[in-house]
Amino acid sequence: MDFSLLKKLRNVVFSAMCGMLFFSGCSDDGIGKRYSVTGTVNYAGKPVPNAQITFKPVDDKAKGSRGAYGEVKDGKYTLTTSDPGDGALVGNYLVSIQDIQVDLKAIEGETSEMAKKKKFEMPAGFVDPVMAAKAAKKAKNGVPAKYGSPQTSTLKAEVKAQSNTIDFELVD
C-alpha cells in the first residue's frame, strides 16, 4: 500500500474540513486569544495511529466563535485555529474524530485500467477524483463511525484560559 497516496487523499479531505470550519466560524475582526490544546486519542486502549480531530464550538453562531482542528499522529494531537499549533479559543466544543482508511493504490490501479481501456494517457500516480470520492464513501473508518460527526459524537471538551490537556478514550 502506498501511504503517500493515502496521505494525499487524507490531506485533501482534511483541508476541505478545515476550510468548512474556517468559513463557518469566521468573524470580521481578529480571531482572539488562543490557548494551547494538546492530548491523546485512544481506541480500545491503543493510540489511534492517524486521524483528524475537530473541535466545533457548541454555540457556533455566537460572534467570534471559531472551531479548531488537528492531526492525530500515534495517538497525540495539537490543535490549530489559524496558525499551526496555535490552540483554540476559550469555550465549549463538540469533538469529532475521523480515521478514514482508503486504499489509494487500488484506486490508482483502477484509474490506470480505465485510462488504458479509453486509450487515455495518464500521469503516473494519477487518481481519478470520482473513483476517489466513491472509495472515500465506502472506506473503513479506523474508529467507530459515531465519532466522525459533531452531531453523533458524544465527545465534548472545554478549553480554558490556560494550557489545556484533553484526552479522549474511544469505545464501541
N, C-alpha and C positions, 0 to 999 in steps of 0.2 A: 504494500500500500504506500502510495506517495503522499507523505504527510505534508509536503509543501503545498500540494494542490488543496488538500483538506484545509490547511491554514488559510489559503487564499479565499476559499468559499466562506469559511468561518469569519474572516475579516470583513468580507462583503456584507454578510448578514449582520455582523456586529456593528459595522459602520452605519448601516441603514437604521438599526435600532437606536443608535446614538443620535443620529440625525433627527429621528422622530422625537426622542426625548428633548433634544435641544430646542426644536421648534415648538413643541407643545408647552415648554416651560419657560420660554424667554420673557424677560421684562425689558422695557425700553431703557431704564437706567442701569447702572452697574450690577454685577452679579451678587455682591455681598461677601461677607466674611465666611470663609470655609474652614472646616476643621478636619484634621486627618481622620480617615476611617480605614482601618485595616482589619483583617480577620481571617478565619479559616472556614472552609466548607467541606464537610464530610458527608458521605453517603454510606450507610450500612457500616459505619465505624471506620471507613477508609477515606483518605483525602481524595477529593474529586480532582482528576488529573488536568482536565481542560474544560472550561465552561465560561459563560458570560454571566455576570451578576448585575442587576439593575435595581436601583433604589428609586421608586416613583413616589413623589410627595402624596400623602394622604389627601391633602387639600390642594390639588394641583391647579385650581382656579384662582387661588389667592395671589395677589400681586407679589411678584418677586419669587414665586415658588419655582423650583427647578430640580430636575432629577439628577442622579449621578450614576455612574456605571464603572465597571471594572472587569478585568480578565482574571479568571481563576487559573492559576498555574500550580500544579502539585498541591492543591488544597488551600492555597493562600491567595488573598486578593488585596488590592489597594484601590480605593475609589477615586474617580475623576469627575469633576463637574465641567471644567473648561480646559485647564492645563493638566497634563499628565501628573497624576498623584496629588492633585490639589485638595482632595477631600470632598466634603459635602456641606451644604448649608444646615444650620440647626433646624430640627423639625422631626416629624414622624413620617415614616415611609412604609410603603408596601414593597416587599422584596420579591424579585423573581430571579430564577437561576435556570439557564439552559445549557445543555451539553449535547448539541445535535451532531451525530456522527454520520457523515456522508462519505461514501466510497468514491472519491473523485477520480481515482484511477480507472474504475469501471466506467464512469461517465465519459472520461476521455476516450476510452476504447470504443464505446458506443458512438461517440461523435465521429471518431475516425472511420468506423464502419459505415455510418450514414453518408459521410463525405465521399467515400470510395464508391458506394452504390450510386450516388448522384453525380459522380465524377467531378467533385469539387476539390480544390487544393486547400488544405487547412494547415495552419502553422502547428508545429509540434507543441503538444501540451494544451491545445485549444479545447475548451469545454463549451458545448452548446448551452446557452443560458436557459433555454426551455427545458432541456433534459435535466440541468442542474436544479431548476426550480421544482420539477416533478420529484426528483430524488430527495430534495430537502423536505418535501411534504411527507414522504414515506420514510424518512430517515429515523433511525433509532436515536432516542434521547438517552444519554448515559445516566440521567437522574429521572425520577418519576415525573411524568408529563405535567402533573398538577403544579409543579414548581415553576413551569415555564411562562406563566402569565400572572401579573399582579392581581387579576380578578379571581384566580383559582388557587394561588399560592396562599398558604396560611402564615407565611413568614412576614414578620413586622420588625421594624427597627426604629430606635430613637437616636438621633445624632444630637449630642450635647455640645455646648461651647467649651470643648476640651478635646484632647486627643482621644479617639474612640477605638476600642477593640470590640468588634461584633462578630461572634462565631455562630455558625449555623450547622446543625446536625439534621440531615435529611433522612426521612424514613418513608417506607412504602405506604 
